Amino acid sequence: MKNLFTFALLIPHIRAVKGAPFMIEYTSTFFQKVPKYLLEKRNQIIMVLFVSIFAVAFINIYKPFGSNNWIGKQEITQTKYFLWSTVLVSIGMIVVAISRIIMYRHSRKPNHNITVLKYAGWVFIELLLLSGAFTVLALIVGSNLKIGTSDPLEIYINALQNTIFILGIPYFICVLYFSYQNKNFKLKELMGENIGFKSSNLISIRDSRGVLQLSVAKENLLYIESADNYICIWYQKGEILKKKLLRITMKDISEQLADTNIVRCHRSYMINLDLVKVMRREKENIFLELGVPNVKEIPISKTYGEAVLRRLVPTS
């Protein structure tokens, strides 16, 4: 994975265009979608917590920019300084947490356009907002803060420099860690794929991180049921009905199984069409039965009904 903070060279691609002999199309790492692992809820939470702990520890160990002399006429005690720095960092992290919630919700939209460049811009805006929050605090507290100036612009510039220095390091460490973690997941996936899962009769299913979690024979996979950002895969092992819970959305699992006969038939369900024994209509509703003991009937919604029925009852 290319490092997020490494500048990429623009690579020209030449293609023929109607009305012109050639057209140069420039692409760059900056305009690619940001890696999924940076947008995962779990990693967002880890980043906010790690940045908070790092910032408090860094400020208390190094006391950068003479910050231990900012309050009062004399140097404050270590305990008071720790409490003051913790409150200050907590205020800043509330801003970051709100920003990350907005980012996460935006990333869940279909075809989101959070590119590497936009992600970097988003982080920079967070730093601007944090600097603004400190500036407002400084203006409210007034003369109690011994920061050497009362000019709002000068306070803001100093705050921005300090914020970039203190928070830039943990941001960078988090990106490197998530990248390293993602590479490990991919390595485990490759190892899993090399341990006997080569049969064309098997369906392999991966979680949201791309890690191989389940390989099951096509005739044993019954249906898939959604539960928020998780899915429950129901399958047979001999005569026993079993289930596997994975953290992934129905949209993503649908893309994984696009080349199979496991299709989306409802907002909350996917079903193995090869195993359908009965299709039953009740007024405006249609249900599919698999003929397997203790397996419930699966509804077909209007959104997916036409496509499912076309595959179940193909027309000549």
Backbone torsions as a table, in degrees:
resi	resn	phi	psi	omega
1	MET	NA	127.7	179.6
2	LYS	-67.0	140.8	-179.8
3	ASN	-63.1	136.7	-174.9
4	LEU	-62.7	-31.0	-173.8
5	PHE	-101.0	12.0	177.1
6	THR	-92.0	128.8	178.7
7	PHE	-68.2	131.8	-179.9
8	ALA	-101.3	141.1	175.9
9	LEU	-74.5	138.2	175.9
10	LEU	-70.8	128.6	-175.8
11	ILE	-106.8	116.5	-179.9
12	PRO	-77.4	137.2	173.2
13	HIS	-121.2	128.8	-177.1
14	ILE	-104.6	129.3	178.9
15	ARG	-141.0	155.2	179.3
16	ALA	-77.5	140.0	179.6
17	VAL	-132.1	138.2	179.9
18	LYS	-59.2	128.3	178.9
19	GLY	90.9	-7.8	178.8
20	ALA	-146.2	142.2	-176.4
21	PRO	-64.2	-41.0	-178.6
22	PHE	-147.2	157.2	175.4
23	MET	-139.5	132.1	-179.5
24	ILE	-94.6	120.7	180.0
25	GLU	-108.8	120.1	-177.7
26	TYR	-97.7	128.4	175.4
27	THR	-124.1	159.1	-176.9
28	SER	-154.4	155.8	174.6
29	THR	-54.9	-33.5	-177.8
30	PHE	-59.6	-28.7	-173.6
31	PHE	-99.9	6.6	172.3
32	GLN	-83.5	154.6	177.8
33	LYS	-63.6	141.8	-179.6
34	VAL	-64.7	144.2	180.0
35	PRO	-54.1	141.0	-176.3
36	LYS	-58.7	-33.9	-174.7
37	TYR	-65.4	-21.5	177.0
38	LEU	-77.6	-16.4	-176.8
39	LEU	-104.4	-5.4	-179.6
40	GLU	-64.9	143.2	-178.6
41	LYS	-57.6	-44.4	-178.2
42	ARG	-58.8	-46.0	-178.5
43	ASN	-70.4	-32.6	176.5
44	GLN	-62.8	-43.1	179.6
45	ILE	-65.3	-44.0	179.0
46	ILE	-59.3	-42.2	-178.6
47	MET	-62.7	-46.0	-179.2
48	VAL	-62.0	-44.5	-178.9
49	LEU	-66.6	-43.7	-178.5
50	PHE	-65.7	-42.8	179.1
51	VAL	-61.8	-39.8	179.5
52	SER	-62.5	-49.8	-178.4
53	ILE	-64.6	-43.1	-179.9
54	PHE	-61.8	-45.0	-177.1
55	ALA	-62.8	-44.9	179.6
56	VAL	-63.8	-44.8	-179.5
57	ALA	-63.9	-44.7	-178.4
58	PHE	-62.7	-45.8	-178.1
59	ILE	-63.6	-40.6	-176.8
60	ASN	-75.9	-28.9	179.8
61	ILE	-79.7	-46.1	-173.1
62	TYR	-100.5	-16.5	-178.5
63	LYS	43.4	61.2	-174.2
64	PRO	-65.1	149.5	172.7
65	PHE	61.6	27.1	178.7
66	GLY	62.7	30.9	-174.2
67	SER	-66.1	-21.0	178.0
68	ASN	-73.0	-7.8	177.1
69	ASN	-108.5	9.4	-176.8
70	TRP	-74.2	-28.9	-174.5
71	ILE	-110.9	129.8	176.1
72	GLY	78.3	-178.9	-176.5
73	LYS	-88.5	-23.5	-179.7
74	GLN	-122.6	166.7	179.0
75	GLU	-62.9	130.0	-176.9
76	ILE	-80.5	163.5	-179.6
77	THR	-70.5	161.7	-179.4
78	GLN	-62.1	-38.1	-179.6
79	THR	-64.6	-47.6	179.3
80	LYS	-64.2	-37.6	179.6
81	TYR	-66.2	-39.7	178.3
82	PHE	-63.0	-45.6	180.0
83	LEU	-63.9	-42.5	-179.1
84	TRP	-64.3	-44.7	-179.0
85	SER	-68.5	-34.8	178.5
86	THR	-65.2	-43.1	177.8
87	VAL	-63.1	-43.1	-178.7
88	LEU	-62.8	-46.1	179.6
89	VAL	-65.8	-39.2	-179.1
90	SER	-61.2	-40.8	177.6
91	ILE	-61.0	-43.9	179.1
92	GLY	-64.6	-38.4	-177.4
93	MET	-71.9	-24.5	173.7
94	ILE	-63.5	-41.6	176.9
95	VAL	-61.4	-45.7	-179.4
96	VAL	-65.0	-41.3	-179.0
97	ALA	-61.6	-43.9	177.8
98	ILE	-61.6	-42.1	178.7
99	SER	-61.3	-41.5	-177.5
100	ARG	-71.8	-31.5	175.7
101	ILE	-64.3	-44.1	178.3
102	ILE	-63.0	-43.0	179.4
103	MET	-62.0	-45.2	-178.1
104	TYR	-62.3	-45.4	-179.6
105	ARG	-64.1	-37.3	178.0
106	HIS	-66.8	-37.4	-177.8
107	SER	-70.6	-19.1	179.6
108	ARG	-80.9	-11.4	178.9
109	LYS	-71.4	144.1	177.6
110	PRO	-59.0	138.1	177.8
111	ASN	56.2	42.7	176.0
112	HIS	-61.2	154.1	-175.2
113	ASN	-118.0	39.0	177.0
114	ILE	-81.4	98.3	178.8
115	THR	-87.8	173.0	177.2
116	VAL	-58.4	-42.3	179.7
117	LEU	-63.7	-42.9	180.0
118	LYS	-67.6	-36.7	178.2
119	TYR	-63.5	-45.7	178.4
120	ALA	-61.7	-40.8	177.3
121	GLY	-64.1	-37.3	179.0
122	TRP	-62.5	-44.8	179.3
123	VAL	-62.3	-41.4	-179.8
124	PHE	-65.0	-38.2	176.8
125	ILE	-63.7	-37.2	175.6
126	GLU	-59.5	-42.7	178.5
127	LEU	-63.9	-38.0	177.4
128	LEU	-64.2	-41.9	-179.7
129	LEU	-67.0	-40.2	177.6
130	LEU	-62.2	-42.8	178.1
131	SER	-63.1	-39.0	177.5
132	GLY	-64.7	-39.5	179.4
133	ALA	-63.7	-41.7	178.1
134	PHE	-65.9	-39.3	179.5
135	THR	-61.8	-44.1	177.8
136	VAL	-61.7	-43.5	178.4
137	LEU	-60.4	-43.0	-179.9
138	ALA	-62.9	-40.0	-179.8
139	LEU	-70.2	-33.4	178.6
140	ILE	-71.0	-45.4	-179.4
141	VAL	-68.8	-35.0	174.6
142	GLY	73.7	-129.1	-171.6
143	SER	-70.0	-11.0	178.6
144	ASN	-68.3	-21.7	176.6
145	LEU	-94.4	118.0	-179.1
146	LYS	-91.5	75.0	-177.3
147	ILE	-105.4	6.8	170.7
148	GLY	84.8	-0.4	-179.6
149	THR	-158.6	157.0	176.0
150	SER	-120.3	4.8	179.2
151	ASP	-77.7	119.0	-177.5
152	PRO	-56.5	-41.0	-179.0
153	LEU	-65.1	-42.6	179.8
154	GLU	-66.8	-38.8	176.4
155	ILE	-61.6	-42.8	-177.7
156	TYR	-64.9	-43.4	-180.0
157	ILE	-63.1	-44.3	178.3
158	ASN	-63.3	-41.1	-179.9
159	ALA	-64.3	-39.2	179.4
160	LEU	-64.3	-44.0	178.4
161	GLN	-60.7	-45.8	-179.8
162	ASN	-64.9	-40.7	-178.3
163	THR	-65.2	-44.6	178.6
164	ILE	-61.1	-39.8	-177.7
165	PHE	-69.7	-46.1	-174.7
166	ILE	-75.2	-40.6	-174.9
167	LEU	-94.7	-20.7	-179.8
168	GLY	-62.1	-36.8	-179.0
169	ILE	-63.8	-53.0	179.6
170	PRO	-65.1	-33.5	175.2
171	TYR	-57.9	-47.0	-177.1
172	PHE	-65.9	-41.2	179.1
173	ILE	-62.2	-41.4	-179.9
174	CYS	-62.1	-44.6	-180.0
175	VAL	-61.5	-43.2	178.5
176	LEU	-63.9	-41.2	-179.1
177	TYR	-65.5	-45.6	-179.8
178	PHE	-64.1	-36.6	177.5
179	SER	-65.5	-43.9	178.1
180	TYR	-62.8	-43.1	179.9
181	GLN	-62.9	-40.8	179.6
182	ASN	-64.3	-39.3	178.1
183	LYS	-64.8	-37.1	177.7
184	ASN	-64.8	-39.7	178.0
185	PHE	-61.9	-44.1	179.8
186	LYS	-64.8	-36.4	178.3
187	LEU	-64.8	-43.0	178.1
188	LYS	-63.8	-37.7	178.7
189	GLU	-62.0	-45.0	179.6
190	LEU	-63.6	-38.6	178.4
191	MET	-65.1	-40.0	178.9
192	GLY	-64.8	-38.4	-179.2
193	GLU	-69.1	-20.4	-178.7
194	ASN	-94.1	5.4	-178.8
195	ILE	-108.8	62.3	169.4
196	GLY	82.6	9.9	-178.4
197	PHE	-102.6	58.2	-176.7
198	LYS	-108.8	-7.3	-175.3
199	SER	-66.2	135.9	178.5
200	SER	-71.0	-10.0	179.7
201	ASN	-86.6	-4.3	-178.4
202	LEU	-99.6	144.4	173.1
203	ILE	-108.1	121.7	-179.6
204	SER	-99.7	134.6	-177.0
205	ILE	-125.7	132.9	-178.5
206	ARG	-115.2	156.2	178.3
207	ASP	-86.1	-171.4	-175.0
208	SER	-66.0	-18.6	178.9
209	ARG	-91.9	-1.7	179.9
210	GLY	86.6	10.9	-178.2
211	VAL	-87.6	131.5	179.0
212	LEU	-65.3	122.3	-176.2
213	GLN	-115.8	-27.0	-175.6
214	LEU	-154.3	134.1	169.7
215	SER	-124.7	123.0	-174.3
216	VAL	-138.8	145.2	178.5
217	ALA	-62.1	142.7	-176.6
218	LYS	-54.9	-41.1	-176.1
219	GLU	-75.3	-8.1	-179.4
220	ASN	-101.4	-14.8	178.8
221	LEU	-83.1	118.2	-172.8
222	LEU	-91.6	-64.9	179.9
223	TYR	-157.2	167.7	-179.6
224	ILE	-125.2	135.0	-177.0
225	GLU	-123.6	137.6	-177.5
226	SER	-92.7	152.6	175.2
227	ALA	-149.5	88.5	-175.8
228	ASP	59.3	-122.0	-179.0
229	ASN	-91.7	14.4	177.3
230	TYR	-117.2	161.6	171.5
231	ILE	-130.3	152.5	176.7
232	CYS	-116.4	117.2	-179.3
233	ILE	-96.0	119.1	179.5
234	TRP	-100.3	127.7	-178.8
235	TYR	-147.9	165.8	179.7
236	GLN	-103.0	139.8	171.6
237	LYS	-125.3	96.4	-170.1
238	GLY	68.9	-122.3	177.7
239	GLU	-98.3	1.5	-175.2
240	ILE	-95.2	133.1	176.2
241	LEU	-87.6	123.6	-177.3
242	LYS	-126.2	163.9	177.6
243	LYS	-139.2	153.5	179.4
244	LYS	-132.2	123.4	-179.3
245	LEU	-96.3	126.9	-179.9
246	LEU	-128.6	149.2	175.5
247	ARG	-89.6	97.6	178.7
248	ILE	-167.9	154.1	-179.6
249	THR	-88.1	161.2	177.4
250	MET	-63.4	-34.6	179.4
251	LYS	-61.8	-44.9	-178.0
252	ASP	-70.1	-39.5	179.5
253	ILE	-69.4	-31.6	176.3
254	SER	-63.2	-39.3	178.2
255	GLU	-66.5	-38.3	178.5
256	GLN	-62.1	-38.6	-173.6
257	LEU	-100.8	20.9	-175.8
258	ALA	-60.8	-29.8	-176.7
259	ASP	-94.2	11.1	-180.0
260	THR	-113.0	-179.1	177.5
261	ASN	-97.0	17.4	172.8
262	ILE	-91.8	106.7	-169.6
263	VAL	-121.2	156.3	176.2
264	ARG	-76.0	124.6	179.2
265	CYS	-120.8	-5.5	-175.9
266	HIS	-161.9	161.9	178.2
267	ARG	-56.5	-31.1	-174.5
268	SER	-112.9	3.2	-174.8
269	TYR	-138.6	147.1	163.9
270	MET	-125.2	149.1	-175.7
271	ILE	-138.3	149.6	177.1
272	ASN	-84.0	104.0	-176.5
273	LEU	-64.0	-24.2	179.5
274	ASP	-66.3	-20.7	-175.6
275	LEU	-103.2	-0.8	-178.0
276	VAL	-67.8	125.9	179.9
277	LYS	-104.3	-33.0	-175.7
278	VAL	-137.5	135.2	169.8
279	MET	-115.9	122.2	-174.1
280	ARG	-127.1	131.9	178.2
281	ARG	-105.5	132.3	174.9
282	GLU	-128.7	103.6	-175.4
283	LYS	57.1	-114.3	-177.2
284	GLU	-94.8	0.5	-174.4
285	ASN	-108.1	145.8	178.2
286	ILE	-123.1	136.8	-179.3
287	PHE	-128.0	148.6	177.4
288	LEU	-115.5	137.3	177.8
289	GLU	-118.2	138.4	-177.4
290	LEU	-96.2	-10.1	179.8
291	GLY	70.0	24.1	178.5
292	VAL	-108.9	129.7	-179.3
293	PRO	-55.5	138.7	176.3
294	ASN	68.3	11.9	175.6
295	VAL	-103.6	125.0	-175.9
296	LYS	-72.0	162.0	175.6
297	GLU	-75.1	147.3	-174.6
298	ILE	-108.9	126.7	-179.6
299	PRO	-79.2	154.1	171.9
300	ILE	-112.4	126.5	179.0
301	SER	-90.1	163.9	-178.8
302	LYS	-63.4	-32.9	-178.0
303	THR	-60.3	-41.3	-175.2
304	TYR	-106.8	-4.2	-172.5
305	GLY	-57.5	-48.1	-175.8
306	GLU	-61.8	-44.8	-178.4
307	ALA	-66.1	-40.1	-179.6
308	VAL	-67.0	-46.4	-178.8
309	LEU	-64.4	-33.0	179.3
310	ARG	-64.8	-34.7	179.5
311	ARG	-81.0	-30.6	178.8
312	LEU	-75.5	-40.6	-178.2
313	VAL	-123.4	74.5	-177.2
314	PRO	-63.0	140.8	177.7
315	THR	-98.2	149.3	-178.5
316	SER	-82.0	NA	NA
